[in-house]
Amino acid sequence: MFGEFSEYNTLSDPYQVVRDFEAELCRYTGSRFAVTMTSCTMALLLACFWDAKCRASEFDGLRINIEVIRRILEFEIPRRTYVSVPMSIIHAGGKVAFRDEEWSGAYQLKSSPVWDSARRFTSGMYVAGQFQCLSFHPSKILG
């Protein structure tokens, strides 16, 4: 899949390398867009922040109870996940709720379009309208 990137033995234009990598990610996963981040944790943080901000903006100017807002900004995740996932939700202004779920490869942060796909990377994996956060750590499955 990434064999054509071996031509980049020098980083004369690192921005072009990133653009090419993002384009290849789009081609492989079936997504229209890809944005590279420093880690899956950072991708989850920004995706949760965007989602929480969009949901909260629906109530601008309305007087509603803070508990209602907290419930609206709740992200439900499996109990058995990585500590960075609930921390990303909290730092994005959301509230964490846990659920009992056995998962393999990817799971949705329910009530949002955000997916933790750090353990899944397959051709055509993109689901329209979703934010799928990936990881390229050496311990992960690539292709």
Chimera marker file (.cmm) of the C-alpha trace (Angstrom):
<marker_set name="trace">
<marker id="1" x="0.000" y="0.000" z="0.000" r="1" g="1" b="0" radius="0.5"/>
<marker id="2" x="2.594" y="2.566" z="1.043" r="1" g="1" b="0" radius="0.5"/>
<marker id="3" x="5.393" y="1.340" z="-1.234" r="1" g="1" b="0" radius="0.5"/>
<marker id="4" x="5.289" y="4.477" z="-3.354" r="1" g="1" b="0" radius="0.5"/>
<marker id="5" x="6.317" y="6.524" z="-0.310" r="1" g="1" b="0" radius="0.5"/>
<marker id="6" x="9.794" y="4.979" z="-0.432" r="1" g="1" b="0" radius="0.5"/>
<marker id="7" x="10.671" y="7.691" z="-2.979" r="1" g="1" b="0" radius="0.5"/>
<marker id="8" x="10.704" y="10.171" z="-0.083" r="1" g="1" b="0" radius="0.5"/>
<marker id="9" x="14.256" y="9.492" z="1.036" r="1" g="1" b="0" radius="0.5"/>
<marker id="10" x="14.689" y="13.195" z="1.754" r="1" g="1" b="0" radius="0.5"/>
<marker id="11" x="12.215" y="15.597" z="3.222" r="1" g="1" b="0" radius="0.5"/>
<marker id="12" x="12.736" y="18.487" z="0.827" r="1" g="1" b="0" radius="0.5"/>
<marker id="13" x="9.001" y="19.217" z="1.084" r="1" g="1" b="0" radius="0.5"/>
<marker id="14" x="7.572" y="17.581" z="4.224" r="1" g="1" b="0" radius="0.5"/>
<marker id="15" x="4.188" y="19.213" z="3.586" r="1" g="1" b="0" radius="0.5"/>
<marker id="16" x="3.911" y="17.390" z="0.263" r="1" g="1" b="0" radius="0.5"/>
<marker id="17" x="4.751" y="14.104" z="1.999" r="1" g="1" b="0" radius="0.5"/>
<marker id="18" x="1.876" y="14.724" z="4.435" r="1" g="1" b="0" radius="0.5"/>
<marker id="19" x="-0.529" y="15.700" z="1.631" r="1" g="1" b="0" radius="0.5"/>
<marker id="20" x="0.396" y="12.570" z="-0.328" r="1" g="1" b="0" radius="0.5"/>
<marker id="21" x="0.000" y="10.396" z="2.777" r="1" g="1" b="0" radius="0.5"/>
<marker id="22" x="-3.438" y="11.890" z="3.506" r="1" g="1" b="0" radius="0.5"/>
<marker id="23" x="-4.475" y="11.347" z="-0.127" r="1" g="1" b="0" radius="0.5"/>
<marker id="24" x="-3.378" y="7.706" z="0.088" r="1" g="1" b="0" radius="0.5"/>
<marker id="25" x="-5.322" y="7.285" z="3.345" r="1" g="1" b="0" radius="0.5"/>
<marker id="26" x="-8.427" y="8.606" z="1.572" r="1" g="1" b="0" radius="0.5"/>
<marker id="27" x="-7.931" y="6.236" z="-1.328" r="1" g="1" b="0" radius="0.5"/>
<marker id="28" x="-7.365" y="3.197" z="0.920" r="1" g="1" b="0" radius="0.5"/>
<marker id="29" x="-10.166" y="3.837" z="3.431" r="1" g="1" b="0" radius="0.5"/>
<marker id="30" x="-12.730" y="5.310" z="1.031" r="1" g="1" b="0" radius="0.5"/>
<marker id="31" x="-12.932" y="8.659" z="2.816" r="1" g="1" b="0" radius="0.5"/>
<marker id="32" x="-13.140" y="12.005" z="1.033" r="1" g="1" b="0" radius="0.5"/>
<marker id="33" x="-10.882" y="13.679" z="3.604" r="1" g="1" b="0" radius="0.5"/>
<marker id="34" x="-8.055" y="12.731" z="5.965" r="1" g="1" b="0" radius="0.5"/>
<marker id="35" x="-6.274" y="14.912" z="8.500" r="1" g="1" b="0" radius="0.5"/>
<marker id="36" x="-3.095" y="13.618" z="10.088" r="1" g="1" b="0" radius="0.5"/>
<marker id="37" x="-2.512" y="14.311" z="13.768" r="1" g="1" b="0" radius="0.5"/>
<marker id="38" x="0.269" y="13.517" z="16.201" r="1" g="1" b="0" radius="0.5"/>
<marker id="39" x="-1.714" y="10.614" z="17.688" r="1" g="1" b="0" radius="0.5"/>
<marker id="40" x="-5.091" y="8.917" z="17.831" r="1" g="1" b="0" radius="0.5"/>
<marker id="41" x="-5.555" y="10.531" z="21.252" r="1" g="1" b="0" radius="0.5"/>
<marker id="42" x="-5.224" y="14.001" z="19.718" r="1" g="1" b="0" radius="0.5"/>
<marker id="43" x="-7.610" y="13.037" z="16.911" r="1" g="1" b="0" radius="0.5"/>
<marker id="44" x="-10.165" y="11.834" z="19.489" r="1" g="1" b="0" radius="0.5"/>
<marker id="45" x="-9.757" y="15.025" z="21.524" r="1" g="1" b="0" radius="0.5"/>
<marker id="46" x="-10.357" y="17.292" z="18.520" r="1" g="1" b="0" radius="0.5"/>
<marker id="47" x="-13.234" y="15.187" z="17.153" r="1" g="1" b="0" radius="0.5"/>
<marker id="48" x="-14.932" y="15.142" z="20.586" r="1" g="1" b="0" radius="0.5"/>
<marker id="49" x="-14.351" y="18.873" z="21.000" r="1" g="1" b="0" radius="0.5"/>
<marker id="50" x="-15.919" y="19.577" z="17.606" r="1" g="1" b="0" radius="0.5"/>
<marker id="51" x="-18.888" y="17.317" z="18.346" r="1" g="1" b="0" radius="0.5"/>
<marker id="52" x="-19.451" y="18.766" z="21.846" r="1" g="1" b="0" radius="0.5"/>
<marker id="53" x="-19.192" y="22.308" z="20.478" r="1" g="1" b="0" radius="0.5"/>
<marker id="54" x="-21.744" y="21.569" z="17.729" r="1" g="1" b="0" radius="0.5"/>
<marker id="55" x="-24.174" y="19.941" z="20.162" r="1" g="1" b="0" radius="0.5"/>
<marker id="56" x="-23.827" y="22.752" z="22.721" r="1" g="1" b="0" radius="0.5"/>
<marker id="57" x="-24.328" y="25.439" z="20.062" r="1" g="1" b="0" radius="0.5"/>
<marker id="58" x="-27.828" y="24.090" z="19.419" r="1" g="1" b="0" radius="0.5"/>
<marker id="59" x="-28.789" y="25.559" z="22.792" r="1" g="1" b="0" radius="0.5"/>
<marker id="60" x="-27.194" y="29.008" z="22.502" r="1" g="1" b="0" radius="0.5"/>
<marker id="61" x="-29.414" y="31.629" z="24.079" r="1" g="1" b="0" radius="0.5"/>
<marker id="62" x="-31.656" y="29.087" z="25.787" r="1" g="1" b="0" radius="0.5"/>
<marker id="63" x="-31.893" y="28.872" z="29.555" r="1" g="1" b="0" radius="0.5"/>
<marker id="64" x="-31.520" y="25.215" z="30.390" r="1" g="1" b="0" radius="0.5"/>
<marker id="65" x="-30.329" y="23.338" z="33.432" r="1" g="1" b="0" radius="0.5"/>
<marker id="66" x="-26.583" y="22.546" z="33.571" r="1" g="1" b="0" radius="0.5"/>
<marker id="67" x="-27.417" y="18.874" z="34.180" r="1" g="1" b="0" radius="0.5"/>
<marker id="68" x="-29.323" y="18.795" z="30.895" r="1" g="1" b="0" radius="0.5"/>
<marker id="69" x="-26.279" y="20.237" z="29.132" r="1" g="1" b="0" radius="0.5"/>
<marker id="70" x="-24.022" y="17.619" z="30.739" r="1" g="1" b="0" radius="0.5"/>
<marker id="71" x="-26.341" y="14.852" z="29.560" r="1" g="1" b="0" radius="0.5"/>
<marker id="72" x="-26.321" y="16.309" z="26.051" r="1" g="1" b="0" radius="0.5"/>
<marker id="73" x="-22.505" y="16.339" z="26.037" r="1" g="1" b="0" radius="0.5"/>
<marker id="74" x="-22.236" y="12.741" z="27.235" r="1" g="1" b="0" radius="0.5"/>
<marker id="75" x="-20.069" y="10.305" z="25.296" r="1" g="1" b="0" radius="0.5"/>
<marker id="76" x="-20.642" y="6.623" z="26.018" r="1" g="1" b="0" radius="0.5"/>
<marker id="77" x="-17.632" y="4.317" z="25.671" r="1" g="1" b="0" radius="0.5"/>
<marker id="78" x="-16.753" y="0.709" z="26.588" r="1" g="1" b="0" radius="0.5"/>
<marker id="79" x="-15.475" y="0.149" z="30.128" r="1" g="1" b="0" radius="0.5"/>
<marker id="80" x="-12.425" y="-1.639" z="28.781" r="1" g="1" b="0" radius="0.5"/>
<marker id="81" x="-10.623" y="0.894" z="26.650" r="1" g="1" b="0" radius="0.5"/>
<marker id="82" x="-7.488" y="2.996" z="26.853" r="1" g="1" b="0" radius="0.5"/>
<marker id="83" x="-7.229" y="5.711" z="29.512" r="1" g="1" b="0" radius="0.5"/>
<marker id="84" x="-6.600" y="8.349" z="26.841" r="1" g="1" b="0" radius="0.5"/>
<marker id="85" x="-10.140" y="7.962" z="25.470" r="1" g="1" b="0" radius="0.5"/>
<marker id="86" x="-12.094" y="9.177" z="28.543" r="1" g="1" b="0" radius="0.5"/>
<marker id="87" x="-9.424" y="11.816" z="29.164" r="1" g="1" b="0" radius="0.5"/>
<marker id="88" x="-9.915" y="13.147" z="25.610" r="1" g="1" b="0" radius="0.5"/>
<marker id="89" x="-13.664" y="13.370" z="26.224" r="1" g="1" b="0" radius="0.5"/>
<marker id="90" x="-13.182" y="15.218" z="29.525" r="1" g="1" b="0" radius="0.5"/>
<marker id="91" x="-10.660" y="17.658" z="28.034" r="1" g="1" b="0" radius="0.5"/>
<marker id="92" x="-13.073" y="18.318" z="25.154" r="1" g="1" b="0" radius="0.5"/>
<marker id="93" x="-15.736" y="19.403" z="27.656" r="1" g="1" b="0" radius="0.5"/>
<marker id="94" x="-17.777" y="16.219" z="27.500" r="1" g="1" b="0" radius="0.5"/>
<marker id="95" x="-18.958" y="13.803" z="30.138" r="1" g="1" b="0" radius="0.5"/>
<marker id="96" x="-17.930" y="10.136" z="30.121" r="1" g="1" b="0" radius="0.5"/>
<marker id="97" x="-20.435" y="7.314" z="30.521" r="1" g="1" b="0" radius="0.5"/>
<marker id="98" x="-19.286" y="3.703" z="30.446" r="1" g="1" b="0" radius="0.5"/>
<marker id="99" x="-21.047" y="0.730" z="28.894" r="1" g="1" b="0" radius="0.5"/>
<marker id="100" x="-20.416" y="-3.003" z="28.957" r="1" g="1" b="0" radius="0.5"/>
<marker id="101" x="-19.292" y="-3.933" z="25.470" r="1" g="1" b="0" radius="0.5"/>
<marker id="102" x="-16.781" y="-6.350" z="24.055" r="1" g="1" b="0" radius="0.5"/>
<marker id="103" x="-15.189" y="-4.677" z="21.064" r="1" g="1" b="0" radius="0.5"/>
<marker id="104" x="-12.601" y="-5.607" z="18.498" r="1" g="1" b="0" radius="0.5"/>
<marker id="105" x="-10.762" y="-3.080" z="16.375" r="1" g="1" b="0" radius="0.5"/>
<marker id="106" x="-13.133" y="-0.119" z="16.629" r="1" g="1" b="0" radius="0.5"/>
<marker id="107" x="-16.073" y="1.233" z="18.587" r="1" g="1" b="0" radius="0.5"/>
<marker id="108" x="-18.289" y="4.307" z="18.468" r="1" g="1" b="0" radius="0.5"/>
<marker id="109" x="-18.282" y="6.988" z="21.146" r="1" g="1" b="0" radius="0.5"/>
<marker id="110" x="-22.047" y="6.763" z="21.306" r="1" g="1" b="0" radius="0.5"/>
<marker id="111" x="-24.275" y="9.777" z="20.900" r="1" g="1" b="0" radius="0.5"/>
<marker id="112" x="-21.616" y="11.138" z="18.547" r="1" g="1" b="0" radius="0.5"/>
<marker id="113" x="-20.245" y="10.393" z="15.068" r="1" g="1" b="0" radius="0.5"/>
<marker id="114" x="-16.775" y="9.751" z="16.553" r="1" g="1" b="0" radius="0.5"/>
<marker id="115" x="-15.157" y="6.302" z="16.322" r="1" g="1" b="0" radius="0.5"/>
<marker id="116" x="-12.023" y="5.046" z="18.044" r="1" g="1" b="0" radius="0.5"/>
<marker id="117" x="-10.500" y="2.965" z="15.253" r="1" g="1" b="0" radius="0.5"/>
<marker id="118" x="-7.003" y="2.795" z="16.718" r="1" g="1" b="0" radius="0.5"/>
<marker id="119" x="-6.993" y="-1.007" z="16.459" r="1" g="1" b="0" radius="0.5"/>
<marker id="120" x="-8.572" y="-1.251" z="13.002" r="1" g="1" b="0" radius="0.5"/>
<marker id="121" x="-7.179" y="-0.289" z="9.624" r="1" g="1" b="0" radius="0.5"/>
<marker id="122" x="-8.778" y="-1.936" z="6.606" r="1" g="1" b="0" radius="0.5"/>
<marker id="123" x="-9.464" y="-1.060" z="3.008" r="1" g="1" b="0" radius="0.5"/>
<marker id="124" x="-12.815" y="0.667" z="2.520" r="1" g="1" b="0" radius="0.5"/>
<marker id="125" x="-13.385" y="1.027" z="6.269" r="1" g="1" b="0" radius="0.5"/>
<marker id="126" x="-14.769" y="4.562" z="6.149" r="1" g="1" b="0" radius="0.5"/>
<marker id="127" x="-18.432" y="5.049" z="7.082" r="1" g="1" b="0" radius="0.5"/>
<marker id="128" x="-19.950" y="8.232" z="5.616" r="1" g="1" b="0" radius="0.5"/>
<marker id="129" x="-20.658" y="11.011" z="8.096" r="1" g="1" b="0" radius="0.5"/>
<marker id="130" x="-18.363" y="9.584" z="10.783" r="1" g="1" b="0" radius="0.5"/>
<marker id="131" x="-15.054" y="10.684" z="12.309" r="1" g="1" b="0" radius="0.5"/>
<marker id="132" x="-12.790" y="7.655" z="12.428" r="1" g="1" b="0" radius="0.5"/>
<marker id="133" x="-9.662" y="8.213" z="14.485" r="1" g="1" b="0" radius="0.5"/>
<marker id="134" x="-6.736" y="5.953" z="13.546" r="1" g="1" b="0" radius="0.5"/>
<marker id="135" x="-3.353" y="5.094" z="14.987" r="1" g="1" b="0" radius="0.5"/>
<marker id="136" x="-0.119" y="4.138" z="13.273" r="1" g="1" b="0" radius="0.5"/>
<marker id="137" x="1.806" y="2.993" z="16.336" r="1" g="1" b="0" radius="0.5"/>
<marker id="138" x="4.154" y="0.084" z="15.475" r="1" g="1" b="0" radius="0.5"/>
<marker id="139" x="2.041" y="-2.312" z="17.581" r="1" g="1" b="0" radius="0.5"/>
<marker id="140" x="-1.050" y="-1.680" z="15.425" r="1" g="1" b="0" radius="0.5"/>
<marker id="141" x="-2.361" y="-3.691" z="12.505" r="1" g="1" b="0" radius="0.5"/>
<marker id="142" x="-1.679" y="-1.932" z="9.195" r="1" g="1" b="0" radius="0.5"/>
<marker id="143" x="-3.710" y="-3.227" z="6.281" r="1" g="1" b="0" radius="0.5"/>
<link id1="1" id2="2" r="1" g="1" b="0" radius="0.2"/>
<link id1="2" id2="3" r="1" g="1" b="0" radius="0.2"/>
<link id1="3" id2="4" r="1" g="1" b="0" radius="0.2"/>
<link id1="4" id2="5" r="1" g="1" b="0" radius="0.2"/>
<link id1="5" id2="6" r="1" g="1" b="0" radius="0.2"/>
<link id1="6" id2="7" r="1" g="1" b="0" radius="0.2"/>
<link id1="7" id2="8" r="1" g="1" b="0" radius="0.2"/>
<link id1="8" id2="9" r="1" g="1" b="0" radius="0.2"/>
<link id1="9" id2="10" r="1" g="1" b="0" radius="0.2"/>
<link id1="10" id2="11" r="1" g="1" b="0" radius="0.2"/>
<link id1="11" id2="12" r="1" g="1" b="0" radius="0.2"/>
<link id1="12" id2="13" r="1" g="1" b="0" radius="0.2"/>
<link id1="13" id2="14" r="1" g="1" b="0" radius="0.2"/>
<link id1="14" id2="15" r="1" g="1" b="0" radius="0.2"/>
<link id1="15" id2="16" r="1" g="1" b="0" radius="0.2"/>
<link id1="16" id2="17" r="1" g="1" b="0" radius="0.2"/>
<link id1="17" id2="18" r="1" g="1" b="0" radius="0.2"/>
<link id1="18" id2="19" r="1" g="1" b="0" radius="0.2"/>
<link id1="19" id2="20" r="1" g="1" b="0" radius="0.2"/>
<link id1="20" id2="21" r="1" g="1" b="0" radius="0.2"/>
<link id1="21" id2="22" r="1" g="1" b="0" radius="0.2"/>
<link id1="22" id2="23" r="1" g="1" b="0" radius="0.2"/>
<link id1="23" id2="24" r="1" g="1" b="0" radius="0.2"/>
<link id1="24" id2="25" r="1" g="1" b="0" radius="0.2"/>
<link id1="25" id2="26" r="1" g="1" b="0" radius="0.2"/>
<link id1="26" id2="27" r="1" g="1" b="0" radius="0.2"/>
<link id1="27" id2="28" r="1" g="1" b="0" radius="0.2"/>
<link id1="28" id2="29" r="1" g="1" b="0" radius="0.2"/>
<link id1="29" id2="30" r="1" g="1" b="0" radius="0.2"/>
<link id1="30" id2="31" r="1" g="1" b="0" radius="0.2"/>
<link id1="31" id2="32" r="1" g="1" b="0" radius="0.2"/>
<link id1="32" id2="33" r="1" g="1" b="0" radius="0.2"/>
<link id1="33" id2="34" r="1" g="1" b="0" radius="0.2"/>
<link id1="34" id2="35" r="1" g="1" b="0" radius="0.2"/>
<link id1="35" id2="36" r="1" g="1" b="0" radius="0.2"/>
<link id1="36" id2="37" r="1" g="1" b="0" radius="0.2"/>
<link id1="37" id2="38" r="1" g="1" b="0" radius="0.2"/>
<link id1="38" id2="39" r="1" g="1" b="0" radius="0.2"/>
<link id1="39" id2="40" r="1" g="1" b="0" radius="0.2"/>
<link id1="40" id2="41" r="1" g="1" b="0" radius="0.2"/>
<link id1="41" id2="42" r="1" g="1" b="0" radius="0.2"/>
<link id1="42" id2="43" r="1" g="1" b="0" radius="0.2"/>
<link id1="43" id2="44" r="1" g="1" b="0" radius="0.2"/>
<link id1="44" id2="45" r="1" g="1" b="0" radius="0.2"/>
<link id1="45" id2="46" r="1" g="1" b="0" radius="0.2"/>
<link id1="46" id2="47" r="1" g="1" b="0" radius="0.2"/>
<link id1="47" id2="48" r="1" g="1" b="0" radius="0.2"/>
<link id1="48" id2="49" r="1" g="1" b="0" radius="0.2"/>
<link id1="49" id2="50" r="1" g="1" b="0" radius="0.2"/>
<link id1="50" id2="51" r="1" g="1" b="0" radius="0.2"/>
<link id1="51" id2="52" r="1" g="1" b="0" radius="0.2"/>
<link id1="52" id2="53" r="1" g="1" b="0" radius="0.2"/>
<link id1="53" id2="54" r="1" g="1" b="0" radius="0.2"/>
<link id1="54" id2="55" r="1" g="1" b="0" radius="0.2"/>
<link id1="55" id2="56" r="1" g="1" b="0" radius="0.2"/>
<link id1="56" id2="57" r="1" g="1" b="0" radius="0.2"/>
<link id1="57" id2="58" r="1" g="1" b="0" radius="0.2"/>
<link id1="58" id2="59" r="1" g="1" b="0" radius="0.2"/>
<link id1="59" id2="60" r="1" g="1" b="0" radius="0.2"/>
<link id1="60" id2="61" r="1" g="1" b="0" radius="0.2"/>
<link id1="61" id2="62" r="1" g="1" b="0" radius="0.2"/>
<link id1="62" id2="63" r="1" g="1" b="0" radius="0.2"/>
<link id1="63" id2="64" r="1" g="1" b="0" radius="0.2"/>
<link id1="64" id2="65" r="1" g="1" b="0" radius="0.2"/>
<link id1="65" id2="66" r="1" g="1" b="0" radius="0.2"/>
<link id1="66" id2="67" r="1" g="1" b="0" radius="0.2"/>
<link id1="67" id2="68" r="1" g="1" b="0" radius="0.2"/>
<link id1="68" id2="69" r="1" g="1" b="0" radius="0.2"/>
<link id1="69" id2="70" r="1" g="1" b="0" radius="0.2"/>
<link id1="70" id2="71" r="1" g="1" b="0" radius="0.2"/>
<link id1="71" id2="72" r="1" g="1" b="0" radius="0.2"/>
<link id1="72" id2="73" r="1" g="1" b="0" radius="0.2"/>
<link id1="73" id2="74" r="1" g="1" b="0" radius="0.2"/>
<link id1="74" id2="75" r="1" g="1" b="0" radius="0.2"/>
<link id1="75" id2="76" r="1" g="1" b="0" radius="0.2"/>
<link id1="76" id2="77" r="1" g="1" b="0" radius="0.2"/>
<link id1="77" id2="78" r="1" g="1" b="0" radius="0.2"/>
<link id1="78" id2="79" r="1" g="1" b="0" radius="0.2"/>
<link id1="79" id2="80" r="1" g="1" b="0" radius="0.2"/>
<link id1="80" id2="81" r="1" g="1" b="0" radius="0.2"/>
<link id1="81" id2="82" r="1" g="1" b="0" radius="0.2"/>
<link id1="82" id2="83" r="1" g="1" b="0" radius="0.2"/>
<link id1="83" id2="84" r="1" g="1" b="0" radius="0.2"/>
<link id1="84" id2="85" r="1" g="1" b="0" radius="0.2"/>
<link id1="85" id2="86" r="1" g="1" b="0" radius="0.2"/>
<link id1="86" id2="87" r="1" g="1" b="0" radius="0.2"/>
<link id1="87" id2="88" r="1" g="1" b="0" radius="0.2"/>
<link id1="88" id2="89" r="1" g="1" b="0" radius="0.2"/>
<link id1="89" id2="90" r="1" g="1" b="0" radius="0.2"/>
<link id1="90" id2="91" r="1" g="1" b="0" radius="0.2"/>
<link id1="91" id2="92" r="1" g="1" b="0" radius="0.2"/>
<link id1="92" id2="93" r="1" g="1" b="0" radius="0.2"/>
<link id1="93" id2="94" r="1" g="1" b="0" radius="0.2"/>
<link id1="94" id2="95" r="1" g="1" b="0" radius="0.2"/>
<link id1="95" id2="96" r="1" g="1" b="0" radius="0.2"/>
<link id1="96" id2="97" r="1" g="1" b="0" radius="0.2"/>
<link id1="97" id2="98" r="1" g="1" b="0" radius="0.2"/>
<link id1="98" id2="99" r="1" g="1" b="0" radius="0.2"/>
<link id1="99" id2="100" r="1" g="1" b="0" radius="0.2"/>
<link id1="100" id2="101" r="1" g="1" b="0" radius="0.2"/>
<link id1="101" id2="102" r="1" g="1" b="0" radius="0.2"/>
<link id1="102" id2="103" r="1" g="1" b="0" radius="0.2"/>
<link id1="103" id2="104" r="1" g="1" b="0" radius="0.2"/>
<link id1="104" id2="105" r="1" g="1" b="0" radius="0.2"/>
<link id1="105" id2="106" r="1" g="1" b="0" radius="0.2"/>
<link id1="106" id2="107" r="1" g="1" b="0" radius="0.2"/>
<link id1="107" id2="108" r="1" g="1" b="0" radius="0.2"/>
<link id1="108" id2="109" r="1" g="1" b="0" radius="0.2"/>
<link id1="109" id2="110" r="1" g="1" b="0" radius="0.2"/>
<link id1="110" id2="111" r="1" g="1" b="0" radius="0.2"/>
<link id1="111" id2="112" r="1" g="1" b="0" radius="0.2"/>
<link id1="112" id2="113" r="1" g="1" b="0" radius="0.2"/>
<link id1="113" id2="114" r="1" g="1" b="0" radius="0.2"/>
<link id1="114" id2="115" r="1" g="1" b="0" radius="0.2"/>
<link id1="115" id2="116" r="1" g="1" b="0" radius="0.2"/>
<link id1="116" id2="117" r="1" g="1" b="0" radius="0.2"/>
<link id1="117" id2="118" r="1" g="1" b="0" radius="0.2"/>
<link id1="118" id2="119" r="1" g="1" b="0" radius="0.2"/>
<link id1="119" id2="120" r="1" g="1" b="0" radius="0.2"/>
<link id1="120" id2="121" r="1" g="1" b="0" radius="0.2"/>
<link id1="121" id2="122" r="1" g="1" b="0" radius="0.2"/>
<link id1="122" id2="123" r="1" g="1" b="0" radius="0.2"/>
<link id1="123" id2="124" r="1" g="1" b="0" radius="0.2"/>
<link id1="124" id2="125" r="1" g="1" b="0" radius="0.2"/>
<link id1="125" id2="126" r="1" g="1" b="0" radius="0.2"/>
<link id1="126" id2="127" r="1" g="1" b="0" radius="0.2"/>
<link id1="127" id2="128" r="1" g="1" b="0" radius="0.2"/>
<link id1="128" id2="129" r="1" g="1" b="0" radius="0.2"/>
<link id1="129" id2="130" r="1" g="1" b="0" radius="0.2"/>
<link id1="130" id2="131" r="1" g="1" b="0" radius="0.2"/>
<link id1="131" id2="132" r="1" g="1" b="0" radius="0.2"/>
<link id1="132" id2="133" r="1" g="1" b="0" radius="0.2"/>
<link id1="133" id2="134" r="1" g="1" b="0" radius="0.2"/>
<link id1="134" id2="135" r="1" g="1" b="0" radius="0.2"/>
<link id1="135" id2="136" r="1" g="1" b="0" radius="0.2"/>
<link id1="136" id2="137" r="1" g="1" b="0" radius="0.2"/>
<link id1="137" id2="138" r="1" g="1" b="0" radius="0.2"/>
<link id1="138" id2="139" r="1" g="1" b="0" radius="0.2"/>
<link id1="139" id2="140" r="1" g="1" b="0" radius="0.2"/>
<link id1="140" id2="141" r="1" g="1" b="0" radius="0.2"/>
<link id1="141" id2="142" r="1" g="1" b="0" radius="0.2"/>
<link id1="142" id2="143" r="1" g="1" b="0" radius="0.2"/>
</marker_set>
